[in-house]
Amino acid sequence: MSTTLPIESLAKLFENSVQDLTRYFERRQGSSDQAADLVQETFLLMTKKVEQGLPLDCARGYLFGIARNVCHKAWRAPKFEELNQDLPNPELDERTECAREVIAALPQLQREVLELRFTQSLSYQEIATALSIPVGTVRSRIHNAVAEVKQRLAQSNL
């Protein structure tokens, strides 16, 4: 059953989601300044939709769906300055580096569900809402991605 999210609830949604959204954008865009702008744009779009009376089953999932679209839009936008790549690089062991390479080699849709599930801690329903796909498809993609990562890591003897 769909319900309209009251405007007052947006403040609580913001409090509960701002750090996760910021990390989501930082990982995808590489800039904390740009991430802050994209978080604001995401909440502005969410607020407009709520004011228009959009019924929501899963507000957090819908929020990350907006964030995904905002992120894609930002990637397509012309770049006026290079991103600062002076981020700290912690010491990584061989297994961590290999796992990152394996995950980076996965198809984009599988990487995306893994990131939303394990980095952003979204539920299957929230991921389904964010990506506009059925929950069963989310489960399948996560299962297949995890199986692929395990298989490739096993082949690497790690």
N, C-alpha and C positions, 0 to 999 in steps of 0.2 A: 504494500500500500504506500503510495507516494504522499509525502507531506511537504508543505512549503516551509523552508527554514526561516524562523523569525530573524529579523535584522539583529536583535539583541544577541542571538546565538552566534553571530559572526565574530564577535569579540572573543568568545570562548574558543571558537574554531581557530581563530588567529593565534591565540595563546598556545593552543595545543599543537599547532602545525607549523608555526613560523620557523622553528629550528630545523625541522625535517625538510621543509621546502628550501630553506637556505642551503642546506647540505646537498640536496638534490640538484639545485642549480649550480652550485660551486663545482660539483663533480662533472657536470656536463659542460659548463661554460669556462671554468678555470679562473674565474675572477670573483672575489667576494663583493666588489662594488657592483658589478653587473648582476650578481645574484640578488643583491638587495633590491635593485630596480625591478628585476623579474618577479620577485616575491610580491612587491607592491602591485605590479601589473596584474598578477594572478588574482590577488584579493580584490582588486578593483573590478575585474571581470566577474568574479564570483558575486560581489555585491550587486552589480548591475543585473545579473541573472536572478538573484533573489528578489530584488525590487520589482522585477517583471513578473514575479509569481511563479518562477520555475519550480515544479515539484521535484523533490530530491528524495531518493531512497537511501543514498549513502553520500552524505555531504563531503566527507574526507576523500572518498574515492573520486567524486566529481571534481573536487579541488585539485587533485593530482592529475586528472584528465585535462583540466584547464592548464595546469603547469606544463604538462607535456606539449600541448599546442603552443603555449608561449615560448617554450624552449625551441621547438622546431622553427617558429617564426624568427626567433633571435638568430638561429644558425643561418637562415636564409637572408637575413638583413646584411647589407654591405658593412664591412668592417672598416672603421675609420682609424683604429689604432691597434697595434698588435697586443695580444694578451700578455700579461706579465707572467713569465714562466719561472720566476724566482721562488717557487714554492719549496718548502723544505722537503727533502727526500730522505725519509727514515731508512735506516739500515734494514735491508730485506734479506731473509734467508732464501736459499735456492727453491724451497717448496713454495713459498709465497709468490715469488717471481714467476715460477712455472704455472701456478694456479691462475695468476693474473693473465698470463699469455693465453692459457687455454680458454678462459672466460672471454677474453677479447676476440678470440677466433670463432666464438659461437655466432650463429645468425643473430641479427639485430633484435628480432622479436624475443628470442630466448634471453639475451642479455638484459633486455628491458624488464622482463618479468622477474628475473633474478634480482636486479637492482631494487625494484619496487618492493619485493618481498623481504629480502635479507638486509638491504641497506636502509630502506625507508620504513620497514616493518609494517607494510600495509597488509591487510587481510586479503584473502582470495577475492572476496566480494568487492573490496575497495579497488583492487587491481583491475577486476573485470569492468567496473564502472569507469575507471581512469582510461582504460584502453578501448572501451566500447566493444567488449567481447564477452561471450558467455563464461561463467565461472568454470565450467568443464574444460574450456580451452585454456584458461589460466592454469588449472591443475595439470593438464597435459603438457603444456609448455615448460612448467617448472620441473615436472617429473623427467621429461626428456632432456632438459638442460642439465640437471643434476646427474643423470645417468651418463651423459656425454662427458661431463667434467670428470667424473669418477673413472670412466674408461680411459680417457686420455692421460690422466694422472697415473693410472696403473701401468699404462704402456711406457710412461716415462720413468717407471720404477721409483716413484716418490710417494 
